Amino acid sequence: MNLVVILNALVLTGILVSAVCAIAFKHMLSSVIALGVTGAFMSLEFILLQAPDVAIAEASVGAVLSTVIFVIAVKKTTSKEEEEK
C-alpha cells in the first residue's frame, strides 16, 4: 500500500472519531473542542489532497475561529449552576 493511502485512511478515521465524539459528549465545551479537532483533521486531509489554499482556509476558519466563537458563546450562556455540576 502506498503511504498516502495509509495517511488518508488515518486522517479519515480521525475525522470520523472526532465527529462522533462531538455528537456523543454530554458537556457542550467538550463537544466544541471535538468539533475543532474535526476541523484540524479536515485541514490535514486537504493538505494530503494537495489543496493548500483550502487547507489554510479550513484551518483558520473551521479549526480556530469557529472554535473560539463557540467557546465564548458556551461560556457566556452557561449558568454558574451548570458549571458546578
Secondary structure as GFF3:
##gff-version 3
##sequence-region A 1 85
A	DSSP	alpha_helix	3	24	.	.	.	ID=ss1
A	DSSP	alpha_helix	28	48	.	.	.	ID=ss2
A	DSSP	alpha_helix	52	57	.	.	.	ID=ss3
A	DSSP	pi_helix	58	65	.	.	.	ID=ss4
A	DSSP	alpha_helix	66	77	.	.	.	ID=ss5
A	DSSP	alpha_helix	80	84	.	.	.	ID=ss6
###
